[in-house]
Amino acid sequence: MNKVLLSLIVIIVFSLTANAQRISDNAIGLRLGNSSGFGTEVNYQRGIGDNNRLEFGLAWHSNNNVTNFKITGLYQWIWILDGNLNWYAGLGGGIGQTSFDIDFLPKNRDNEFFGFVAGDLGIEYNFDIPLLISVDFRPELGFGDHRDDIDFDIAFGIRYQF
């Protein structure tokens, strides 16, 4: 009876470790979007366990009369869907600045610092080579005079893993 129980425990442990998620320790690349996320974001991910990671991003955007930058930090949970296909969810926030070259804001304010909280929901494919692609949805709740609402950012990500 003890041998059967021990064999059963060994089989369960091996099956759990075979299904364990393995994510890269580091990944760096671009997150390409153009909604309220200010366009392209330089992005870094740091694995902090078998199924958790931190993600940091720096976005910068400039057009005719407006220049924006934003720094984002997220904590993400990753779940395996099938083989190299994963989905993930996360929470975090960040800070940023918007500068206007025209005076259309009240009191002639042409610079604004803001903070925000963000969620993240996405799907990613981890290739056998050190390449990771993803599509995600990031709602952000801003706290500032100009950015004081909910913005939705949908983006495609491509990252090199090391």
Secondary structure, DSSP 8 states (H G I E B T S, - for coil): -HHHHHHHHHHHHHHHHHT-----SEEEEEEEE-STT-S-EEEEEEE-SSSEEEEEEEEEEE-SSEEEEEEEEEEEEEEEEETTEEEEEEEEEEEEEEEESS--SGGG--EEEEEEEEEEEEEEEE-SSSEEEEEEEEEEEEESSSS-SEEEEEEEEEEEE-
